[in-house]
Amino acid sequence: MTATTAAADPRPRATRRPGDIWFSGTALFAGSMILVTLAAVALFLIVQSVPALGADSESASLLTSNFWAYVWPLLFGTVWAAFLALIMAVPLSLGVALFITHYAPRRLAQGLGYVVDLLAAVPSVVFGLWGILVLAPTVQPAYAWLTANVGWFPLFSGDVSATGRTIFTAAIVLAVMVVPIITAICREVFLQTPRLHEEAALALGATRWEMIRMAVLPFGRSGIVSGAMLGLGRALGETMAVAMVLSTTGTVTFDLFTSTNPSTIAANIALTFPEAFGTNINVLIATGLILFVVTFAVNALARWIVSRRKEFSGAN
């Protein structure tokens, strides 16, 4: 009886139409091209960076001793500026996202959402011009006051810059640039909070802030972290705004308001590459490889954090 049933009941196979075959092949090709492009970029950077790893000051005029001594101040400036930007951007982004999702009226929330999305489309050169012409002259008196009155604090010590074009000014510009990214991600995550969780907290007598603290923020923790990491990746790779705003000297320092500032890898490549030749080009490409590895690691970490709780996210 079992054999008869199995013979009479074979599993039907769906007929694959030409459109299905074409669409699946196209999707497979598109997905494969992403991996091929990433591998091609990584291979190009590695091959072009090999001559620079063992170079010295005799073979490359950019180097004073060796490649690692050259790239270390640039890597420090890149991470330091991005870290300062993240400290300022994350609280502001959380506040804007919570206001849009839980406090603002619907019409105002829609308008603010559109404005936040439009900020992400502003070219970086516009932010650089704003940083030079508006922000730097405006904050310079504040830098001078902090240096004169709170100069005992290590971050505020040193001779204040007369132009305001410091690492902290560049960090403010970066913070403004990454706020739309973090805000958009946090807003979508907060909107995915189960309505029953919010209503249950309110029914138990919680205020709106207590409801947000007990229901919304714990639910969106992974989204907040991943949004911050993606914003960090954008800040690490920003080029033109930092190159226009920051007055660099290539040193390693934690002083925020002085004219002695570390540069970033991306800004250094943009400013130095037009005049580079010979092994100097390989040195700059090698610094780009370092930035590629750091940015890739940051984005991979963000994806891993998101995937840990993907069952709670409507986007996954």
SERO-4910 file (N, C-alpha, C, O; in steps of 0.05 Angstrom, whole numbers):
BEGIN
 pado doro    nc1    nc2    nc3   cac1   cac2   cac3    cc1    cc2    cc3    oc1    oc2    oc3
  Met    A     17    -24      0      0      0      0     17     25      0     11     45    -13
  Thr    A     39     23     15     57     46     15     70     51    -12     73     74    -20
  Ala    A     78     29    -25     90     31    -51     71     42    -72     78     58    -89
  Thr    A     45     32    -70     25     42    -89     20     71    -85     17     86   -105
  Thr    A     18     80    -60     13    108    -54     36    126    -64     32    147    -75
  Ala    A     60    116    -59     83    131    -68     84    133    -98     92    153   -110
  Ala    A     76    110   -112     77    111   -141     55    128   -153     58    141   -173
  Ala    A     32    129   -139     10    144   -149     12    174   -142     -2    191   -153
  Asp    A     28    180   -123     30    207   -112     58    219   -116     69    227    -96
  Pro    A     69    220   -140     95    233   -143     93    263   -139     73    275   -145
  Arg    A    114    275   -128    114    304   -124    116    318   -151    136    314   -165
  Pro    A     97    335   -157     98    349   -183    120    371   -182    124    384   -162
  Arg    A    134    374   -204    154    395   -206    143    418   -223    131    414   -244
  Ala    A    149    442   -213    139    465   -227    154    469   -253    179    466   -254
  Thr    A    139    476   -274    152    480   -300    165    507   -300    153    528   -294
  Arg    A    191    508   -308    206    533   -309    202    546   -336    209    534   -357
  Arg    A    190    569   -336    186    583   -360    211    599   -368    228    604   -351
  Pro    A    213    607   -393    236    623   -402    240    648   -386    263    656   -380
  Gly    A    218    661   -378    221    686   -362    232    680   -335    248    696   -325
  Asp    A    225    658   -323    236    651   -296    266    645   -298    281    653   -281
  Ile    A    274    630   -319    302    624   -323    318    650   -327    340    653   -316
  Trp    A    307    668   -344    322    693   -350    324    710   -325    345    721   -320
  Phe    A    303    712   -309    303    728   -285    322    717   -264    337    732   -252
  Ser    A    321    691   -259    339    679   -240    368    682   -248    386    686   -231
  Gly    A    374    678   -274    401    682   -283    411    710   -280    434    715   -273
  Thr    A    393    730   -286    401    758   -283    406    765   -254    425    779   -248
  Ala    A    389    755   -236    392    760   -207    418    748   -197    433    760   -181
  Leu    A    424    723   -206    449    710   -198    473    725   -209    493    728   -194
  Phe    A    472    735   -233    494    750   -245    498    777   -229    521    784   -224
  Ala    A    476    791   -223    478    816   -208    490    812   -181    507    827   -172
  Gly    A    481    791   -167    493    785   -141    522    777   -142    538    785   -124
  Ser    A    529    762   -162    557    754   -165    575    778   -172    598    778   -163
  Met    A    565    797   -187    581    820   -194    589    837   -170    611    850   -171
  Ile    A    573    837   -149    580    851   -125    606    839   -113    624    853   -105
  Leu    A    606    812   -111    629    799   -100    653    802   -118    676    806   -109
  Val    A    649    800   -145    671    803   -164    683    831   -162    707    835   -162
  Thr    A    666    852   -160    676    879   -158    691    883   -132    713    896   -133
  Leu    A    681    873   -110    695    876    -85    722    862    -85    742    872    -76
  Ala    A    723    838    -97    748    823    -99    767    837   -118    791    837   -113
  Ala    A    757    849   -139    775    863   -158    787    888   -145    811    893   -149
  Val    A    771    903   -130    782    926   -116    803    918    -96    824    930    -94
  Ala    A    797    897    -80    816    888    -60    842    878    -73    863    884    -63
  Leu    A    839    864    -95    863    853   -109    880    876   -120    904    876   -118
  Phe    A    867    896   -132    881    919   -142    897    934   -120    920    941   -124
  Leu    A    883    939    -98    896    953    -76    920    937    -65    941    948    -59
  Ile    A    917    911    -62    938    894    -51    962    894    -70    985    897    -61
  Val    A    957    890    -96    979    888   -115    994    915   -117   1019    915   -117
  Gln    A    979    937   -117    992    963   -120   1005    972    -93   1022    990    -94
  Ser    A    998    960    -71   1009    968    -45   1034    953    -38   1049    962    -21
  Val    A   1040    931    -51   1063    915    -45   1089    931    -47   1106    929    -28
  Pro    A   1094    947    -68   1119    962    -69   1122    982    -46   1145    989    -39
  Ala    A   1100    992    -35   1102   1013    -15   1107   1001     13   1118   1015     30
  Leu    A   1100    976     18   1104    965     45   1133    964     53   1139    966     76
  Gly    A   1151    959     34   1179    958     40   1195    982     31   1219    982     31
  Ala    A   1181   1004     24   1194   1028     14   1206   1044     38   1198   1041     61
  Asp    A   1225   1061     31   1237   1079     51   1239   1107     39   1228   1112     17
  Ser    A   1251   1125     53   1253   1153     45   1269   1157     19   1265   1177      5
  Glu    A   1286   1138     12   1301   1140    -12   1285   1134    -37   1290   1146    -59
  Ser    A   1266   1115    -35   1250   1107    -58   1224   1123    -60   1212   1123    -81
  Ala    A   1215   1135    -38   1190   1151    -39   1194   1176    -23   1201   1175      1
  Ser    A   1190   1199    -36   1195   1224    -22   1175   1230     -1   1180   1247     16
  Leu    A   1151   1217     -2   1131   1222     19   1139   1211     46   1130   1220     67
  Leu    A   1156   1191     46   1164   1177     70   1188   1190     83   1206   1199     70
  Thr    A   1186   1192    110   1209   1202    125   1227   1179    135   1251   1182    138
  Ser    A   1214   1156    141   1230   1133    149   1219   1108    135   1233   1096    118
  Asn    A   1195   1099    141   1183   1076    128   1153   1081    125   1142   1102    134
  Phe    A   1139   1062    112   1111   1066    106   1094   1067    131   1075   1084    133
  Trp    A   1099   1051    151   1082   1049    175   1085   1075    192   1065   1083    204
  Ala    A   1108   1087    192   1111   1113    205   1095   1135    191   1086   1154    203
  Tyr    A   1092   1131    165   1076   1151    149   1047   1148    153   1032   1167    155
  Val    A   1037   1123    153   1008   1118    154    997   1120    182    973   1125    185
  Trp    A   1013   1117    203   1003   1117    230    989   1144    237    967   1143    247
  Pro    A   1001   1167    233    987   1192    239    961   1195    223    942   1206    233
  Leu    A    961   1186    198    937   1188    181    915   1170    192    892   1178    193
  Leu    A    922   1146    200    902   1128    211    892   1138    237    868   1137    242
  Phe    A    909   1150    254    900   1162    279    881   1184    274    860   1186    286
  Gly    A    887   1202    255    870   1225    249    843   1216    238    822   1227    245
  Thr    A    843   1195    221    818   1185    210    800   1174    232    776   1181    233
  Val    A    811   1157    249    795   1145    271    786   1166    291    764   1166    301
  Trp    A    804   1185    298    799   1205    318    777   1224    309    758   1230    324
  Ala    A    778   1233    284    757   1251    274    730   1237    272    710   1248    279
  Ala    A    730   1212    263    705   1197    261    694   1191    289    669   1192    292
  Phe    A    711   1185    308    701   1180    335    689   1205    347    667   1204    359
  Leu    A    701   1228    344    690   1253    354    663   1259    340    644   1268    353
  Ala    A    662   1254    314    636   1259    300    615   1240    310    591   1248    313
  Leu    A    622   1215    316    602   1196    326    591   1204    353    567   1201    359
  Ile    A    608   1214    370    600   1223    397    578   1244    395    559   1245    411
  Met    A    582   1263    376    562   1284    373    538   1275    357    516   1285    363
  Ala    A    541   1258    338    519   1251    319    499   1232    331    475   1234    326
  Val    A    508   1212    347    490   1191    357    469   1202    375    445   1197    371
  Pro    A    475   1218    396    453   1229    413    434   1247    397    410   1245    401
  Leu    A    445   1264    379    427   1281    363    409   1264    345    386   1270    342
  Ser    A    420   1244    333    404   1227    315    382   1212    331    360   1210    321
  Leu    A    389   1202    355    369   1189    371    346   1208    378    323   1201    377
  Gly    A    354   1232    386    333   1252    393    315   1259    370    291   1260    373
  Val    A    327   1263    346    310   1269    323    292   1246    316    269   1249    309
  Ala    A    304   1221    316    288   1198    309    265   1193    329    242   1187    320
  Leu    A    270   1197    355    248   1193    374    227   1215    371    204   1210    375
  Phe    A    236   1240    365    216   1261    362    199   1256    337    174   1260    339
  Ile    A    211   1246    316    195   1241    292    175   1218    296    152   1219    287
  Thr    A    183   1197    311    167   1173    313    147   1174    336    126   1161    335
  His    A    153   1190    358    136   1188    381    126   1214    393    109   1214    411
  Tyr    A    136   1236    383    128   1262    395    115   1281    375     96   1295    381
  Ala    A    126   1282    351    117   1302    332     90   1294    320     84   1271    317
  Pro    A     72   1314    314     48   1308    299     54   1296    272     76   1298    262
  Arg    A     34   1281    261     39   1266    237     49   1283    214     69   1276    200
  Arg    A     37   1306    209     45   1322    187     73   1333    191     90   1333    172
  Leu    A     79   1342    215    106   1352    221    126   1329    219    149   1333    210
  Ala    A    119   1306    228    137   1283    227    144   1276    198    167   1270    192
  Gln    A    124   1277    180    129   1271    152    148   1291    140    167   1284    125
  Gly    A    143   1317    147    161   1338    136    189   1335    146    208   1338    131
  Leu    A    192   1329    172    219   1326    183    233   1301    171    257   1302    166
  Gly    A    218   1280    166    229   1257    153    240   1263    126    261   1253    118
  Tyr    A    225   1279    110    235   1287     84    260   1304     86    278   1301     70
  Val    A    260   1322    105    284   1339    108    309   1323    116    330   1328    105
  Val    A    305   1304    133    328   1286    141    338   1271    117    362   1268    113
  Asp    A    319   1260    101    328   1245     77    342   1263     57    361   1255     44
  Leu    A    333   1288     55    346   1307     36    374   1315     45    391   1320     28
  Leu    A    378   1316     71    405   1323     81    426   1303     72    449   1310     68
  Ala    A    417   1278     70    436   1257     61    445   1261     32    465   1250     24
  Ala    A    429   1276     17    435   1280    -12    452   1305    -17    460   1310    -40
  Val    A    458   1321      4    474   1345      0    503   1337     -6    514   1321      9
  Pro    A    515   1348    -27    543   1340    -34    562   1348    -11    558   1368      3
  Ser    A    583   1332     -8    602   1337     13    617   1364     10    625   1376     29
  Val    A    620   1373    -15    634   1398    -20    618   1421     -9    630   1441     -1
  Val    A    592   1419     -8    575   1440      3    580   1441     33    582   1463     45
  Phe    A    581   1418     46    587   1418     75    615   1429     80    620   1443    100
  Gly    A    634   1424     62    661   1435     65    661   1465     64    674   1478     80
  Leu    A    646   1476     44    644   1506     42    631   1518     67    639   1538     77
  Trp    A    610   1504     76    597   1514    100    616   1513    124    616   1531    141
  Gly    A    632   1492    126    651   1490    148    672   1512    147    679   1522    168
  Ile    A    682   1519    123    702   1539    121    691   1567    126    702   1583    141
  Leu    A    669   1574    112    659   1601    111    641   1609    135    640   1632    142
  Val    A    628   1589    147    608   1595    168    617   1583    194    619   1597    214
  Leu    A    621   1557    195    625   1544    220    652   1552    234    652   1559    257
  Ala    A    674   1551    219    700   1556    231    702   1584    243    710   1586    266
  Pro    A    694   1606    229    695   1632    242    676   1635    266    681   1650    284
  Thr    A    654   1620    265    634   1622    287    644   1609    312    640   1620    334
  Val    A    657   1586    310    665   1571    334    692   1579    344    699   1572    366
  Gln    A    708   1595    329    734   1602    338    734   1617    365    751   1611    382
  Pro    A    716   1637    369    715   1650    396    709   1630    418    719   1633    440
  Ala    A    692   1611    413    686   1591    433    711   1574    439    716   1567    462
  Tyr    A    727   1568    419    752   1553    423    771   1570    441    783   1559    459
  Ala    A    773   1595    434    791   1612    450    782   1614    479    799   1614    497
  Trp    A    756   1616    484    746   1618    511    752   1591    526    760   1592    550
  Leu    A    747   1569    513    752   1543    527    781   1539    532    789   1529    554
  Thr    A    799   1547    514    827   1544    518    837   1562    541    854   1555    557
  Ala    A    825   1586    543    834   1605    564    823   1597    591    837   1602    611
  Asn    A    799   1586    593    787   1580    619    788   1551    627    788   1545    651
  Val    A    790   1533    608    790   1504    615    815   1491    602    815   1468    596
  Gly    A    836   1507    599    860   1497    587    874   1475    602    891   1461    591
  Trp    A    867   1472    628    880   1451    644    871   1424    635    884   1404    640
  Phe    A    848   1422    621    838   1396    611    855   1389    586    858   1406    569
  Pro    A    865   1365    585    884   1358    563    873   1363    535    888   1372    518
  Leu    A    848   1358    530    837   1361    503    835   1390    495    835   1397    471
  Phe    A    834   1409    515    831   1437    509    857   1453    512    856   1477    511
  Ser    A    879   1439    515    904   1453    520    917   1461    493    906   1454    472
  Gly    A    939   1476    494    953   1484    471    945   1512    461    926   1524    473
  Asp    A    959   1522    441    953   1548    430    929   1546    411    929   1530    392
  Val    A    908   1562    416    884   1560    400    889   1569    372    905   1587    367
  Ser    A    876   1556    353    878   1563    325    864   1590    319    843   1596    330
  Ala    A    877   1607    303    866   1633    296    844   1631    275    829   1650    271
  Thr    A    843   1609    260    824   1606    238    800   1589    246    779   1590    233
  Gly    A    802   1572    267    781   1554    274    780   1529    258    762   1512    261
  Arg    A    799   1525    239    800   1501    222    816   1479    237    839   1475    231
  Thr    A    802   1467    256    815   1447    273    802   1420    269    783   1417    254
  Ile    A    813   1400    282    802   1373    281    774   1372    292    757   1356    283
  Phe    A    768   1389    312    741   1389    323    721   1401    304    698   1392    302
  Thr    A    729   1421    289    711   1433    269    706   1412    247    683   1410    238
  Ala    A    726   1398    238    722   1377    219    703   1355    230    687   1344    215
  Ala    A    705   1349    255    688   1329    268    659   1339    269    641   1323    265
  Ile    A    655   1365    273    628   1375    273    615   1373    245    592   1365    242
  Val    A    631   1379    225    621   1376    197    615   1347    191    594   1341    179
  Leu    A    632   1329    200    626   1300    196    601   1291    211    586   1275    201
  Ala    A    597   1302    235    574   1295    250    548   1304    236    529   1289    235
  Val    A    548   1328    225    525   1337    210    520   1319    185    497   1315    178
  Met    A    541   1309    173    538   1293    149    528   1265    156    513   1253    140
  Val    A    535   1254    179    526   1226    185    500   1226    201    487   1205    204
  Val    A    490   1249    211    465   1249    225    442   1239    209    426   1223    219
  Pro    A    439   1246    183    416   1235    167    417   1205    165    396   1192    165
  Ile    A    441   1193    162    442   1164    160    433   1150    186    417   1132    185
  Ile    A    444   1159    208    437   1146    233    408   1151    240    394   1134    250
  Thr    A    398   1176    235    370   1182    241    351   1165    224    332   1155    235
  Ala    A    357   1162    199    339   1146    182    337   1117    191    315   1106    192
  Ile    A    360   1105    199    360   1078    208    345   1075    235    329   1057    238
  Cys    A    351   1093    253    338   1092    279    308   1097    277    292   1084    290
  Arg    A    300   1115    259    272   1120    255    257   1095    245    235   1089    255
  Glu    A    268   1081    226    256   1057    216    255   1035    237    235   1020    239
  Val    A    276   1033    253    276   1013    274    255   1019    295    241   1001    305
  Phe    A    253   1044    303    234   1052    324    205   1047    314    188   1040    330
  Leu    A    200   1051    288    174   1047    278    166   1017    277    143   1010    275
  Gln    A    186    999    278    181    971    279    175    960    307    168    936    310
  Thr    A    176    977    327    170    968    354    141    958    355    123    973    347
  Pro    A    136    934    366    108    924    367     90    943    382     96    953    404
  Arg    A     67    949    370     48    968    382     39    958    409     33    973    427
  Leu    A     36    931    412     26    920    437     46    925    460     37    929    483
  His    A     71    925    454     91    931    475     88    960    485     89    965    509
  Glu    A     84    978    467     81   1006    475     55   1010    490     55   1024    511
  Glu    A     33    998    481      7   1001    494      8    987    522     -5    997    540
  Ala    A     22    965    524     23    951    550     38    969    570     30    970    593
  Ala    A     60    981    562     75    999    580     58   1023    589     58   1030    612
  Leu    A     43   1035    570     26   1057    577      3   1048    595     -6   1063    613
  Ala    A     -8   1024    590    -30   1014    606    -21   1009    635    -38   1010    653
  Leu    A      4   1003    639     14    998    666     21   1024    681     30   1024    704
  Gly    A     15   1047    669     19   1073    682     45   1087    675     52   1107    687
  Ala    A     60   1077    655     85   1089    648     80   1115    632     61   1117    617
  Thr    A     98   1134    636     96   1159    620    107   1153    592    117   1131    587
  Arg    A    105   1172    575    115   1168    547    145   1162    547    154   1144    533
  Trp    A    160   1177    563    189   1172    564    195   1145    576    213   1131    566
  Glu    A    181   1137    597    185   1111    609    178   1089    589    191   1068    588
  Met    A    157   1093    573    150   1073    552    172   1071    532    179   1049    523
  Ile    A    184   1094    524    206   1093    505    230   1079    516    244   1064    503
  Arg    A    235   1085    542    259   1073    555    256   1043    559    275   1028    557
  Met    A    231   1034    565    227   1006    571    220    989    547    225    965    546
  Ala    A    207   1001    526    198    985    504    212    991    478    220    973    463
  Val    A    216   1017    472    226   1025    445    256   1022    444    267   1009    426
  Leu    A    271   1033    463    300   1032    462    311   1004    464    329    997    449
  Pro    A    301    987    482    312    959    483    306    944    457    323    929    447
  Phe    A    283    949    445    277    936    419    295    945    397    304    929    380
  Gly    A    301    971    397    317    982    375    347    983    381    362    997    366
  Arg    A    357    969    402    385    971    409    403    962    386    423    976    380
  Ser    A    397    940    374    414    931    352    413    950    329    434    954    315
  Gly    A    390    961    323    388    980    301    404   1006    307    416   1018    289
  Ile    A    403   1015    332    419   1038    339    449   1034    336    463   1050    324
  Val    A    458   1011    345    486   1004    342    494   1002    313    515   1012    305
  Ser    A    478    988    297    485    984    269    484   1011    254    501   1016    237
  Gly    A    464   1028    261    464   1055    248    488   1071    255    499   1085    238
  Ala    A    496   1070    280    520   1084    288    545   1074    274    562   1089    266
  Met    A    546   1047    270    569   1036    256    569   1044    227    591   1049    215
  Leu    A    546   1045    214    545   1053    186    552   1083    184    566   1091    165
  Gly    A    543   1099    203    552   1127    203    581   1130    207    594   1147    196
  Leu    A    593   1112    224    622   1113    228    636   1106    202    657   1118    196
  Gly    A    625   1087    187    638   1080    161    637   1103    142    656   1107    127
  Arg    A    615   1119    142    614   1143    125    634   1164    134    648   1176    118
  Ala    A    637   1167    160    656   1187    170    684   1180    165    701   1197    160
  Leu    A    691   1154    166    718   1145    161    726   1150    132    750   1156    127
  Gly    A    708   1148    113    715   1151     85    710   1178     74    715   1182     50
  Glu    A    700   1197     89    695   1224     78    720   1238     69    741   1236     83
  Thr    A    719   1251     46    743   1262     34    742   1293     32    757   1307     46
  Met    A    724   1303     15    726   1331      8    720   1350     31    734   1370     34
  Ala    A    700   1344     47    694   1362     69    717   1365     88    723   1387     97
  Val    A    729   1342     95    752   1343    113    776   1357    100    790   1372    114
  Ala    A    781   1351     75    804   1364     61    800   1394     59    820   1409     60
  Met    A    776   1404     57    771   1433     55    772   1446     82    781   1469     84
  Val    A    763   1433    103    760   1446    129    786   1444    146    794   1463    158
  Leu    A    798   1420    145    819   1414    165    846   1426    156    855   1422    133
  Ser    A    859   1440    174    886   1450    169    905   1430    183    907   1430    207
  Thr    A    919   1415    167    934   1392    177    964   1397    179    975   1413    164
  Thr    A    977   1383    197   1006   1384    200   1018   1356    201   1043   1353    201
  Gly    A   1001   1335    201   1012   1308    200   1023   1297    226   1041   1280    226
  Thr    A   1013   1307    248   1023   1298    274   1001   1283    289    978   1283    281
  Val    A   1009   1269    310    991   1255    327    986   1271    352   1005   1273    368
  Thr    A    963   1281    356    957   1298    379    927   1296    386    910   1292    368
  Phe    A    921   1298    412    893   1297    420    882   1325    425    858   1328    432
  Asp    A    898   1346    421    888   1373    424    866   1379    403    870   1373    379
  Leu    A    845   1391    412    822   1395    394    821   1422    381    810   1425    359
  Phe    A    834   1442    393    830   1470    384    855   1483    373    855   1507    368
  Thr    A    876   1468    370    901   1481    361    904   1479    330    888   1465    317
  Ser    A    924   1493    319    929   1491    291    945   1467    283    951   1463    260
  Thr    A    954   1451    303    969   1427    298    949   1404    298    940   1395    319
  Asn    A    942   1394    275    921   1374    272    931   1350    255    946   1354    236
  Pro    A    922   1326    263    928   1303    245    910   1304    221    888   1315    221
  Ser    A    920   1292    199    904   1290    175    889   1264    174    893   1247    192
  Thr    A    872   1260    155    858   1234    151    868   1221    125    880   1235    108
  Ile    A    864   1196    123    875   1181    100    861   1191     74    875   1196     54
  Ala    A    835   1193     74    821   1201     50    829   1229     41    834   1234     18
  Ala    A    830   1248     60    837   1276     53    866   1277     44    872   1292     26
  Asn    A    883   1262     56    911   1262     48    915   1252     19    931   1263      4
  Ile    A    900   1231     12    901   1220    -15    891   1241    -35    904   1245    -56
  Ala    A    869   1254    -29    858   1274    -47    876   1298    -51    878   1309    -73
  Leu    A    890   1306    -30    908   1330    -32    935   1323    -44    948   1340    -56
  Thr    A    945   1299    -40    972   1291    -48    974   1277    -75    994   1279    -88
  Phe    A    953   1263    -83    954   1246   -106    960   1261   -132    975   1251   -149
  Pro    A    949   1285   -137    955   1299   -163    984   1303   -168    992   1304   -191
  Glu    A   1001   1307   -147   1029   1312   -151   1047   1288   -146   1071   1290   -147
  Ala    A   1035   1265   -140   1050   1241   -134   1061   1228   -160   1050   1231   -181
  Phe    A   1083   1214   -157   1096   1200   -179   1111   1176   -168   1120   1176   -145
  Gly    A   1116   1157   -186   1132   1134   -178   1121   1118   -154   1097   1112   -153
  Thr    A   1139   1113   -136   1131   1097   -112   1112   1112    -94   1098   1100    -78
  Asn    A   1112   1139    -96   1094   1154    -80   1065   1147    -86   1048   1147    -68
  Ile    A   1059   1140   -111   1032   1132   -118   1025   1106   -103   1003   1102    -93
  Asn    A   1044   1087   -102   1040   1062    -88   1036   1067    -58   1020   1053    -45
  Val    A   1050   1086    -47   1047   1093    -19   1018   1103    -13   1006   1094      6
  Leu    A   1008   1120    -31    981   1130    -27    960   1108    -30    940   1107    -16
  Ile    A    965   1091    -50    946   1068    -54    947   1049    -29    927   1038    -22
  Ala    A    971   1046    -18    973   1029      6    957   1041     30    945   1027     45
  Thr    A    958   1068     33    942   1080     53    912   1076     47    896   1073     66
  Gly    A    905   1077     22    877   1070     15    870   1042     22    847   1037     29
  Leu    A    889   1023     20    883    996     28    878    994     58    860    980     66
  Ile    A    893   1009     73    888   1010    102    860   1020    108    845   1009    124
  Leu    A    852   1042     94    825   1053     98    804   1033     89    783   1031    101
  Phe    A    809   1019     67    791    999     57    786    977     77    763    969     82
  Val    A    807    968     90    805    946    110    789    956    134    772    942    145
  Val    A    795    981    143    781    991    167    752    995    161    735    988    177
  Thr    A    745   1007    138    717   1012    131    702    986    127    680    983    136
  Phe    A    715    967    114    702    941    110    697    927    136    676    915    140
  Ala    A    715    929    155    712    916    181    689    929    196    673    916    210
  Val    A    687    956    195    665    970    208    638    962    197    620    957    212
  Asn    A    635    961    171    610    954    159    603    924    163    580    918    167
  Ala    A    623    907    163    618    879    170    609    876    198    591    859    204
  Leu    A    620    891    217    611    890    244    583    900    247    567    888    262
  Ala    A    575    920    232    548    930    232    528    909    222    507    905    234
  Arg    A    535    896    200    518    875    190    515    852    210    494    840    213
  Trp    A    537    845    224    535    823    243    517    831    266    502    814    276
  Ile    A    518    856    275    501    864    297    472    864    288    455    855    304
  Val    A    466    872    264    439    871    254    429    842    252    406    837    259
  Ser    A    445    824    242    437    797    238    432    782    264    419    761    264
  Arg    A    443    792    286    439    778    312    410    778    320    401    760    333
  Arg    A    396    800    312    367    802    320    350    807    296    331    823    298
  Lys    A    356    794    274    341    800    249    312    792    251    296    802    236
  Glu    A    306    773    270    278    766    272    260    788    283    236    787    280
  Phe    A    272    809    295    257    831    305    256    854    286    242    874    291
  Ser    A    269    852    263    271    874    244    254    868    219    258    847    207
  Gly    A    236    886    212    221    883    189    237    886    163    228    877    142
  Ala    A    261    897    165    277    901    141    294    877    135    306    876    113
  Asn    A    294    857    152    310    833    147    293    808    144    304    786    140
***
